[in-house]
Amino acid sequence: MADYRKMWEDLGMDVKTHDMLCEALPGAVIEVYFSQENRPVGMDYFNAVVAEIHGLRPAELVEHKKKGGKVVGTFCIHVPDEVPVAAGAIATGLCSGSQFWVPGGEKKLPAATCPLIKASLGARFDRTCPFFRLADIFVGETTCDGKKKAWEILAEDAPMYIMDIPQMKRPKDYAHWNDEIFGYIRRMEELTGNTVTPEKLHDAIVLLNNKRKALQRLAEFRKLENIPISGKDVLLITQIAFYDDPARITSMINKLCDELDERAKKGVSVFKKGAKRILLTGTPLSIPNWKLHHIIESLGGAVVCEEMCTGIRYYEKCVDESGKTLDEMVTALTERYMGAIHCACFTPNRERIDDIKRLAREYKADGVIDVNLKFCGIYDTEGFFVERELKEAGIPVLGIETDYTDQDAEQLKTRIGAFLEMLGN
């Protein structure tokens, strides 16, 4: 692993954290979570990326900034990455999936705030994640009350831009989100000094659609009877897709898929025959949150799909590429980033329940696990409808609540193990 200590020092970061990560990530973390017999060779690239997650890509962002480029940090899949890309900036997702950052967030937020939000603030204020130091601006959104108030606190330490997403999907709400995207375009033009032209926006749409298509191709292998890649590996790839170079990761995913094509022809599976197929739904699993996948697959289950922001919601639908004018393209972005994403922030949200049932059929899931991060009120409440309707549809479902710690690991193993056993019976 390369030494990025000097870069961390230049960014005014906690160098002790750098040293700890250098020791833990390449060895213990990867060995514990991603050591697996018969693993695809193409996963070597993604291993290397996660081993240097706080060095390799940040170093590229540093070089981009040295040349006058801007970096835009985002927290939510409702925010269209096409806009900063069209303005010549680099858009990066921001890590928020580790307990390591939670105590720092609790210095600013109530303890009864979801760990994802606390981790986001902790990573910035404790100076322990380079992505949070390199972003020239953070783009927040109003998907929940916890985030709305957290952005006010974050704004005291970093430039913020907030996109106001409607809570319903009526015609006037689509018009509002359309206006919000135009406002985002104007803000990115101010930030970069570059004009977002129809040509540049179209190129950005194609670039990011290609990444989605590569992830869609990867997801198709999970529908097979003999699944040639683990759910945990697909989760890792999806998490990395939020911040890696779009063209590069598209190429690497397609290269991996070429290998999976050959494995599929030979009937190669990374799971034992008869492994119970699990669809996960609920709150996002941001990097490095691999706990649930690790437990499920260590117990002999196979995670075949994630109806989550860090799953199929991120890539299942592409943006319409037929638009010629800026107005037409922004309308297409509005349809994709509001109409095609069924987050629990919306009311009513019948589309999400329909999606879960559809995906359970498409991926031949034996059961569904509905996941809620502690103190996430919207997903916790919507879980009532999700679990009721799945039971009525005859789809076995297990609802669980968890956080980023390992304190509930044994309890989760017991409950998930019993669920898998019940599916077997």
Number of C-alpha atoms within 10 A of each C-alpha: 12 9 13 18 18 11 16 24 12 8 15 13 21 16 18 12 15 21 13 10 17 21 14 14 18 18 12 11 16 15 12 10 16 18 10 11 8 12 16 18 10 17 19 11 15 19 18 14 18 22 22 20 24 20 24 18 18 23 16 13 21 18 11 15 17 10 9 10 18 25 24 23 25 25 20 18 19 24 21 21 22 24 27 26 23 24 26 20 24 24 23 25 22 23 27 26 23 22 19 15 27 26 18 21 25 18 14 15 20 11 14 12 20 21 27 29 22 29 24 25 27 27 25 21 21 16 21 23 26 27 24 27 20 18 22 17 20 22 18 23 19 18 20 15 11 19 20 15 12 19 22 13 14 19 13 9 10 17 13 17 18 16 19 16 21 19 17 15 16 10 8 11 15 19 14 16 23 21 17 19 21 17 14 20 21 16 16 25 19 12 18 17 13 14 15 21 13 18 13 18 24 22 16 20 24 17 16 21 22 18 23 23 18 21 25 17 14 22 23 15 20 23 18 15 18 21 23 26 27 21 25 21 19 22 23 22 23 24 21 21 23 23 21 22 16 19 12 11 22 22 14 17 25 18 14 20 24 14 15 22 16 12 18 19 10 11 13 17 19 17 20 12 11 12 18 23 25 27 24 24 25 24 24 20 26 22 20 18 21 19 18 20 22 17 19 22 19 13 16 18 24 27 28 28 28 26 25 20 22 23 21 20 19 23 22 15 17 22 23 17 15 10 16 12 14 17 13 15 20 24 22 20 27 23 19 17 24 23 14 19 22 22 23 22 19 19 13 13 17 13 14 20 20 15 14 21 18 12 19 23 13 13 21 19 22 21 23 26 21 21 23 24 21 19 18 19 18 17 21 22 12 19 21 11 14 23 20 12 16 19 13 9 10 9 17 18 22 15 18 17 15 18 20 23 14 12 10 12 14 11 11 19 16 12 15 21 18 12 19 20 14 11 14 11 6
